[in-house]
């Protein structure tokens, strides 16, 4: 089974590429979508409630649901708050990712994709064969970010600074970079060309991977 990572900073075109890939009938694990689903999980909500107890009324609405807008506003105002939330969510996302790979292997899927923002080589070492890194002109990126719901320049600045600091993708011959600023058609053509080369073994694999698909 070939495992391909899609990564890149916020608003660089990862979701656009993922949609194109799904239209090509490939399976995609979406880390952001996984996080959104976790936020409605009862056990996860309880962990968040305990972690941010002093802000419980701000983070949770009257029906006991997490107000994602308020949660985002709170954690993105302070790095330590964001790290606390990540400590709750990230291990669970990695377990879901392992399940995805395990089920894909059982189902004999030949190629699968992991949509992982800010892919970290250390955390995901030897679990993939190729990396697609999405990028775009900084001005276009900022325009896209500011069009998002509940976004402002202060939150955007915090987000971009944090992402720049955590960026750990190796920009080498093993990483395929796609510019989403040229348009969806370019992204589609670039992907089709990429997957064709992968199947023809014209692109080098990063390393012989060693899967760890054991789920606790």
Backbone bond lengths (Angstrom), bond angles and torsions (degrees), N, CA, C in turn:
res aa  C-N    CA-C-N  psi(-1)  N-CA   C-N-CA  omega(-1)  CA-C   N-CA-C  phi
1 X - - - 1.463 - - 1.529 109.87 -
2 X 1.302 116.65 129.89 1.464 122.18 178.15 1.531 108.99 -92.15
3 X 1.329 115.71 127.61 1.468 121.20 179.63 1.524 108.80 -113.06
4 X 1.337 116.16 123.98 1.464 122.03 -176.73 1.529 109.69 -120.81
5 X 1.308 116.79 127.18 1.466 122.60 179.66 1.528 110.27 -92.80
6 X 1.339 115.41 134.83 1.468 122.07 170.92 1.526 106.11 -107.43
7 X 1.322 116.98 124.63 1.456 118.58 -179.23 1.524 110.58 -141.90
8 X 1.330 115.76 177.88 1.465 120.72 -177.48 1.514 109.99 144.97
9 X 1.302 116.64 161.98 1.458 121.51 179.36 1.529 110.41 -70.26
10 X 1.323 115.02 174.50 1.459 121.75 178.90 1.536 110.00 -59.30
11 X 1.322 116.08 139.29 1.475 123.24 174.76 1.528 113.59 63.37
12 X 1.324 117.13 33.53 1.464 119.76 177.48 1.536 112.29 -104.70
13 X 1.333 117.14 0.31 1.464 119.61 174.56 1.518 116.12 108.31
14 X 1.335 117.11 14.09 1.473 120.51 -179.21 1.529 111.46 -61.89
15 X 1.331 117.19 -44.67 1.470 120.98 -178.72 1.521 111.52 -65.10
16 X 1.336 116.00 -37.98 1.474 120.39 177.51 1.524 110.07 -61.73
17 X 1.330 116.27 -45.61 1.465 120.00 179.09 1.527 110.61 -64.82
18 X 1.326 117.20 -41.97 1.468 120.80 -179.62 1.532 111.24 -59.44
19 X 1.334 116.93 -40.63 1.470 120.71 177.98 1.527 110.87 -63.09
20 X 1.325 116.07 -42.08 1.461 120.92 178.46 1.525 110.42 -62.12
21 X 1.329 115.91 -42.65 1.470 121.36 -179.92 1.527 110.92 -63.78
22 X 1.335 116.57 -42.95 1.466 120.43 179.30 1.524 110.96 -63.81
23 X 1.323 116.43 -35.76 1.476 120.19 177.30 1.523 111.35 -65.90
24 X 1.339 115.71 -22.89 1.468 120.82 176.92 1.534 111.18 -87.29
25 X 1.355 115.59 7.37 1.477 123.58 174.61 1.528 114.06 73.19
26 X 1.339 116.97 26.98 1.460 120.35 174.55 1.531 109.31 -98.11
27 X 1.326 116.32 153.77 1.466 121.47 176.98 1.526 109.57 -85.95
28 X 1.346 115.16 138.65 1.469 120.81 -179.02 1.525 109.49 -130.57
29 X 1.329 116.31 127.82 1.465 120.73 171.63 1.521 107.28 -92.24
30 X 1.334 116.57 119.71 1.470 122.92 -176.64 1.530 108.78 -104.49
31 X 1.332 116.89 107.19 1.465 121.22 -177.39 1.529 112.07 -63.29
32 X 1.342 117.36 -37.71 1.469 120.79 179.77 1.523 111.04 -66.94
33 X 1.323 116.70 -42.40 1.463 120.98 178.41 1.528 110.11 -65.03
34 X 1.330 116.39 -37.90 1.459 121.08 176.74 1.524 110.42 -60.83
35 X 1.331 116.89 -42.99 1.473 121.72 178.90 1.524 110.80 -62.31
36 X 1.339 116.64 -41.16 1.472 120.19 179.48 1.536 111.27 -62.79
37 X 1.311 115.90 -39.30 1.469 120.16 179.05 1.529 111.04 -69.08
38 X 1.319 116.24 -35.99 1.465 119.77 179.01 1.522 111.61 -63.97
39 X 1.335 116.87 -30.92 1.466 120.93 -178.02 1.529 112.96 -69.74
40 X 1.338 117.47 -10.62 1.466 119.26 175.25 1.533 111.13 -107.02
41 X 1.346 115.82 2.83 1.460 121.00 176.69 1.527 109.59 -76.27
42 X 1.310 116.92 133.29 1.463 122.25 -174.73 1.525 112.47 -59.19
43 X 1.337 117.24 -46.36 1.466 121.24 -178.61 1.521 111.25 -65.77
44 X 1.317 116.60 -39.98 1.471 121.04 179.68 1.526 110.27 -66.70
45 X 1.317 116.50 -42.08 1.473 120.17 178.27 1.527 110.71 -59.99
46 X 1.324 116.45 -37.90 1.465 120.36 179.86 1.528 110.17 -67.13
47 X 1.323 117.27 -39.23 1.467 120.85 177.25 1.526 110.32 -62.49
48 X 1.320 116.39 -42.62 1.468 120.97 -179.89 1.517 110.34 -67.72
49 X 1.311 116.44 -38.72 1.473 121.06 178.42 1.534 110.82 -60.15
50 X 1.336 116.12 -44.30 1.465 121.19 -179.60 1.526 111.27 -69.75
51 X 1.339 116.06 -38.48 1.466 121.05 -177.84 1.525 112.08 -66.99
52 X 1.335 116.42 -39.01 1.468 121.39 -177.45 1.534 110.39 -117.93
53 X 1.310 115.13 47.20 1.467 121.35 -173.41 1.521 113.34 -56.77
54 X 1.325 116.82 -38.15 1.470 119.90 -177.21 1.532 112.11 -67.66
55 X 1.344 116.95 -19.93 1.466 121.46 -179.21 1.531 111.73 -112.83
56 X 1.322 116.31 20.65 1.467 121.00 -175.95 1.526 112.40 -55.19
57 X 1.326 117.53 -45.58 1.468 120.80 -177.48 1.526 112.24 -67.74
58 X 1.321 116.48 -25.57 1.468 121.15 178.98 1.528 110.60 -80.34
59 X 1.340 116.10 -39.64 1.465 121.53 -174.89 1.534 112.35 -80.94
60 X 1.339 116.68 -34.24 1.466 120.89 -177.62 1.535 110.78 -105.62
61 X 1.344 116.34 140.10 1.467 119.08 177.14 1.524 110.39 -84.47
62 X 1.314 117.46 -178.20 1.462 121.34 -175.50 1.518 113.10 -67.15
63 X 1.334 116.76 -17.66 1.466 120.91 178.53 1.527 112.87 -93.71
64 X 1.332 116.32 4.61 1.460 120.51 178.26 1.514 114.21 83.02
65 X 1.335 116.74 10.38 1.468 120.46 177.65 1.526 109.80 -92.90
66 X 1.323 115.61 149.86 1.459 119.27 177.76 1.521 109.60 -74.36
67 X 1.321 115.57 127.86 1.463 120.92 174.19 1.522 105.92 -83.15
68 X 1.324 117.19 101.08 1.462 121.41 -173.69 1.525 112.36 -60.91
69 X 1.319 115.71 -33.33 1.460 119.72 179.00 1.528 110.72 -65.46
70 X 1.335 116.40 -46.60 1.461 120.97 179.72 1.526 111.85 -68.33
71 X 1.333 116.27 -38.66 1.467 120.09 177.56 1.522 109.92 -62.01
72 X 1.338 115.80 -44.39 1.458 120.23 179.06 1.515 111.97 -62.29
73 X 1.341 115.68 -44.02 1.466 120.45 -179.83 1.528 110.87 -61.52
74 X 1.328 116.36 -36.80 1.470 121.18 -177.95 1.527 111.64 -73.17
75 X 1.332 117.58 -50.46 1.466 119.17 -174.14 1.523 112.66 -76.33
76 X 1.344 117.48 -29.59 1.458 118.86 -179.20 1.527 112.56 -80.78
77 X 1.317 115.95 0.89 1.464 119.85 176.41 1.526 111.30 -91.35
78 X 1.354 115.86 -7.25 1.458 119.42 -175.00 1.525 109.38 -155.41
79 X 1.315 117.20 126.98 1.470 121.64 -176.18 1.523 112.37 -61.22
80 X 1.322 117.54 -40.49 1.468 120.53 -178.30 1.530 111.57 -65.23
81 X 1.346 116.81 -36.57 1.470 119.87 177.70 1.518 110.10 -64.87
82 X 1.335 115.51 -42.53 1.463 120.07 179.89 1.523 110.45 -63.89
83 X 1.331 117.04 -40.39 1.464 120.86 179.32 1.533 111.09 -64.09
84 X 1.330 117.12 -35.26 1.472 121.00 177.16 1.527 110.95 -63.92
85 X 1.326 115.53 -42.87 1.465 119.88 178.79 1.527 110.17 -65.81
86 X 1.326 116.35 -41.05 1.465 120.72 179.56 1.525 111.72 -63.44
87 X 1.337 117.20 -35.42 1.468 120.94 177.85 1.529 111.75 -63.98
88 X 1.326 115.74 -27.75 1.464 120.44 176.98 1.527 110.74 -79.44
89 X 1.332 116.39 -46.21 1.463 121.47 -171.64 1.528 115.08 -84.76
90 X 1.315 118.08 -43.05 1.464 120.82 -170.41 1.533 115.00 -60.44
91 X 1.341 119.45 -44.02 1.480 118.05 177.53 1.531 112.29 -61.04
92 X 1.336 116.25 -35.79 1.468 120.48 179.90 1.530 110.93 -71.02
93 X 1.328 116.24 -36.56 1.465 120.05 177.12 1.526 109.93 -64.56
94 X 1.340 117.01 -41.38 1.470 120.23 179.45 1.527 111.79 -64.37
95 X 1.333 116.84 -36.34 1.465 119.88 177.18 1.528 111.11 -66.56
96 X 1.336 116.41 -40.15 1.469 120.74 176.97 1.529 110.25 -64.19
97 X 1.326 115.45 -36.52 1.465 119.99 178.26 1.529 110.48 -64.82
98 X 1.328 116.50 -42.03 1.466 120.54 177.22 1.521 111.05 -60.64
99 X 1.323 115.91 -41.60 1.474 120.62 178.10 1.518 110.68 -61.74
100 X 1.323 115.43 -43.01 1.472 121.06 179.13 1.527 110.21 -58.71
101 X 1.331 116.59 -47.38 1.462 120.90 -179.72 1.531 111.33 -66.06
102 X 1.323 115.60 -39.29 1.467 119.79 179.64 1.525 110.87 -63.44
103 X 1.329 117.03 -47.59 1.462 121.47 179.99 1.535 111.02 -65.74
104 X 1.332 116.02 -37.67 1.469 120.17 178.48 1.518 110.71 -64.01
105 X 1.335 115.48 -38.86 1.464 120.15 178.45 1.530 111.01 -66.86
106 X 1.319 116.11 -43.79 1.467 121.33 178.68 1.527 110.63 -61.50
107 X 1.344 115.28 -39.89 1.471 120.66 -179.18 1.529 113.37 -80.53
108 X 1.349 114.97 1.37 1.475 121.49 176.67 1.529 113.30 60.97
109 X 1.340 115.88 36.84 1.466 119.69 173.04 1.526 109.01 -68.45
110 X 1.308 116.33 131.48 1.464 119.80 -176.34 1.522 112.94 -79.04
111 X 1.344 116.08 -34.42 1.463 121.02 -179.85 1.526 109.55 -139.38
112 X 1.317 117.73 130.81 1.470 121.66 176.18 1.524 108.74 -134.53
113 X 1.347 115.37 161.69 1.466 121.19 -175.96 1.527 110.90 -126.45
114 X 1.338 114.94 143.89 1.459 121.91 174.89 1.519 107.75 -116.55
115 X 1.324 116.64 113.44 1.471 121.90 177.82 1.523 107.56 -89.26
116 X 1.329 116.36 99.52 1.462 121.44 -173.41 1.528 110.44 -126.36
117 X 1.330 118.38 104.88 1.471 120.45 177.00 1.528 109.89 -60.64
118 X 1.328 117.35 141.97 1.464 122.42 177.65 1.521 111.65 51.31
119 X 1.311 115.59 52.94 1.457 121.61 -179.24 1.520 110.84 -53.23
120 X 1.333 115.75 129.96 1.456 122.21 -177.97 1.527 109.34 -109.71
121 X 1.328 116.89 112.62 1.460 120.97 -176.93 1.530 112.36 -59.06
122 X 1.335 117.07 -34.19 1.459 120.47 -177.26 1.522 111.67 -67.78
123 X 1.347 116.65 -45.17 1.462 120.77 -178.35 1.526 112.76 -70.60
124 X 1.328 117.07 -32.95 1.454 121.02 -173.63 1.526 112.64 -111.70
125 X 1.309 116.72 21.39 1.461 121.45 -174.84 1.529 112.02 -55.02
126 X 1.318 115.97 132.83 1.463 124.18 175.59 1.524 113.50 61.56
127 X 1.318 117.18 33.64 1.467 119.53 174.30 1.527 110.50 -116.88
128 X 1.324 117.55 11.09 1.462 119.73 -174.71 1.525 110.22 -150.78
129 X 1.311 115.85 165.44 1.464 121.57 -179.20 1.524 112.89 -109.08
130 X 1.353 115.86 -35.74 1.462 120.87 -176.11 1.525 109.30 -140.75
131 X 1.337 114.87 158.47 1.468 121.27 176.23 1.527 109.11 -127.29
132 X 1.341 116.06 132.11 1.459 121.86 168.64 1.529 106.44 -108.94
133 X 1.310 116.60 118.00 1.462 121.43 179.80 1.523 109.44 -105.63
134 X 1.334 116.58 116.78 1.458 121.78 179.66 1.530 109.86 -85.37
135 X 1.330 116.11 142.05 1.460 119.73 177.29 1.528 109.36 -148.41
136 X 1.320 114.90 166.04 1.455 120.71 179.93 1.525 108.44 -159.28
137 X 1.318 117.17 159.31 1.456 122.45 175.55 1.536 109.76 -54.57
138 X 1.333 117.12 137.82 1.468 121.84 -175.53 1.527 112.89 -57.27
139 X 1.314 117.71 -38.06 1.472 120.41 -179.98 1.524 111.18 -66.16
140 X 1.325 116.32 -42.61 1.475 120.21 177.63 1.521 109.71 -64.61
141 X 1.336 116.37 -40.74 1.460 121.03 178.89 1.526 111.11 -58.78
142 X 1.319 117.14 -46.14 1.469 121.19 -179.21 1.529 111.14 -65.43
143 X 1.333 116.99 -39.37 1.465 120.78 177.59 1.532 110.48 -60.94
144 X 1.324 116.15 -42.90 1.468 121.10 179.31 1.522 111.22 -64.33
145 X 1.337 116.37 -43.06 1.466 120.46 -178.64 1.527 110.39 -62.52
146 X 1.320 116.98 -45.74 1.465 121.25 -176.39 1.523 112.94 -68.09
147 X 1.338 116.81 -18.45 1.468 119.77 176.40 1.527 111.75 -79.49
148 X 1.329 116.97 -10.42 1.463 120.30 -178.07 1.528 111.30 -74.68
149 X 1.315 114.34 151.36 1.467 120.83 -178.52 1.532 110.47 -62.11
150 X 1.319 116.00 138.78 1.471 124.25 176.81 1.533 113.47 58.83
151 X 1.318 116.51 27.67 1.459 120.18 178.52 1.528 109.61 -104.29
152 X 1.326 115.43 144.69 1.466 120.96 174.92 1.532 108.32 -140.61
153 X 1.316 117.47 173.92 1.462 120.70 -174.30 1.527 112.59 -66.36
154 X 1.322 117.12 -33.86 1.465 120.46 179.81 1.528 109.99 -65.72
155 X 1.330 116.82 -46.36 1.459 120.41 -179.76 1.533 110.15 -67.23
156 X 1.327 115.86 -38.39 1.466 119.62 178.42 1.530 110.70 -61.71
157 X 1.320 117.22 -44.46 1.457 121.86 -179.52 1.527 111.11 -61.16
158 X 1.331 116.44 -43.58 1.466 121.59 178.42 1.521 110.54 -61.31
159 X 1.315 115.54 -45.84 1.454 121.83 -177.84 1.526 111.92 -63.21
160 X 1.315 116.56 -46.08 1.466 120.77 -178.08 1.529 111.79 -66.93
161 X 1.340 116.84 -39.21 1.456 120.26 178.66 1.521 111.24 -64.66
162 X 1.335 115.91 -41.28 1.466 119.94 179.68 1.525 110.19 -66.65
163 X 1.318 117.03 -42.59 1.454 120.34 -178.10 1.529 111.57 -67.45
164 X 1.312 116.69 -37.49 1.465 120.54 178.72 1.523 110.24 -63.98
165 X 1.328 115.68 -37.95 1.461 121.68 -179.15 1.525 111.26 -68.81
166 X 1.342 116.37 -35.35 1.459 120.54 -174.91 1.521 113.91 -92.56
167 X 1.332 117.50 -3.04 1.460 120.97 -175.66 1.521 110.67 -62.77
168 X 1.346 116.59 121.78 1.465 120.13 -176.27 1.524 112.86 -136.55
169 X 1.290 118.40 21.87 1.464 120.53 177.19 1.521 108.88 -77.78
170 X 1.307 116.23 135.54 1.464 120.40 178.53 1.529 109.14 -80.75
171 X 1.323 117.61 115.07 1.454 120.34 177.90 1.530 108.44 -87.01
172 X 1.309 116.11 83.59 1.452 122.38 -176.20 1.520 109.49 -129.65
173 X 1.330 115.43 -169.42 1.460 119.87 179.07 1.525 111.52 -65.13
174 X 1.338 117.18 -15.86 1.458 120.99 -177.76 1.525 112.74 -87.50
175 X 1.326 117.36 -7.82 1.466 121.20 -177.60 1.525 110.15 -108.60
176 X 1.344 116.14 124.75 1.462 121.18 176.42 1.519 108.73 -93.99
177 X 1.322 117.87 121.73 1.458 122.22 -177.75 1.525 109.72 -103.58
178 X 1.340 115.93 134.60 1.462 121.43 178.96 1.527 109.41 -125.47
179 X 1.318 116.55 127.19 1.462 122.82 179.06 1.526 109.07 -90.02
180 X 1.341 116.78 113.36 1.468 120.79 -178.79 1.521 112.60 -82.51
181 X 1.342 116.72 -8.74 1.463 119.87 -177.39 1.515 113.80 -73.17
182 X 1.324 117.12 -13.57 1.460 121.14 -179.51 1.526 111.56 -82.23
183 X 1.348 116.54 -17.89 1.463 120.46 178.02 1.523 112.84 126.05
184 X 1.330 115.59 161.19 1.463 121.69 -177.63 1.524 112.34 -61.51
185 X 1.328 115.87 -36.66 1.458 119.39 -178.97 1.528 111.13 -62.66
186 X 1.336 115.18 -39.31 1.470 119.60 177.27 1.530 110.48 -64.60
187 X 1.348 116.15 -42.96 1.464 120.76 179.68 1.531 109.76 -61.00
188 X 1.333 116.16 -44.61 1.469 121.07 -179.79 1.532 111.04 -61.98
189 X 1.325 116.39 -47.16 1.473 120.49 -179.98 1.526 111.23 -63.56
190 X 1.328 116.15 -40.09 1.467 120.80 -179.85 1.522 110.53 -64.19
191 X 1.349 115.37 -41.46 1.466 118.90 179.59 1.525 111.23 -66.37
192 X 1.323 117.21 -46.14 1.465 121.27 -179.18 1.533 110.46 -59.65
193 X 1.330 115.80 -40.40 1.465 120.46 177.74 1.531 110.58 -65.95
194 X 1.343 115.81 -41.33 1.461 121.45 179.70 1.527 111.31 -62.50
195 X 1.338 117.04 -51.31 1.467 120.29 -175.52 1.524 111.02 -66.37
196 X 1.326 116.26 -31.57 1.471 120.69 176.30 1.532 110.08 -63.18
197 X 1.335 116.66 -44.52 1.459 121.33 179.29 1.527 111.67 -67.03
198 X 1.341 115.88 -36.39 1.469 119.92 177.42 1.526 110.33 -61.20
199 X 1.326 115.90 -47.86 1.464 120.26 -178.71 1.526 112.15 -66.24
200 X 1.324 115.70 -29.45 1.465 119.98 178.38 1.533 111.71 -88.33
201 X 1.339 115.55 2.06 1.466 123.33 178.88 1.524 112.12 59.13
202 X 1.336 114.96 38.43 1.461 120.60 178.87 1.525 112.31 -95.60
203 X 1.354 116.33 -3.38 1.459 121.31 176.46 1.525 107.54 -116.56
204 X 1.326 116.26 133.85 1.463 120.16 -178.41 1.529 111.03 -69.09
205 X 1.347 115.61 140.65 1.461 119.90 171.28 1.520 108.55 -75.11
206 X 1.336 115.63 153.10 1.451 120.37 -178.37 1.525 110.88 -67.23
207 X 1.322 115.97 -47.87 1.461 122.00 176.77 1.515 109.31 -166.88
208 X 1.348 117.78 162.18 1.469 119.65 173.44 1.530 107.67 -66.73
209 X 1.309 117.54 114.20 1.462 119.78 -172.95 1.523 111.65 -78.63
210 X 1.311 114.57 155.25 1.455 121.71 177.55 1.527 106.86 -126.38
211 X 1.330 116.68 96.46 1.454 120.59 -175.73 1.530 111.30 -67.49
212 X 1.309 114.48 141.75 1.466 120.47 169.78 1.522 105.21 -123.50
213 X 1.337 115.83 90.10 1.458 120.02 -173.70 1.528 112.30 -99.71
214 X 1.326 117.10 13.95 1.451 119.67 178.30 1.522 109.94 -74.53
215 X 1.325 115.46 124.03 1.467 120.21 -178.57 1.521 108.70 -108.27
216 X 1.301 116.06 130.05 1.474 120.19 -179.19 1.520 110.61 -66.66
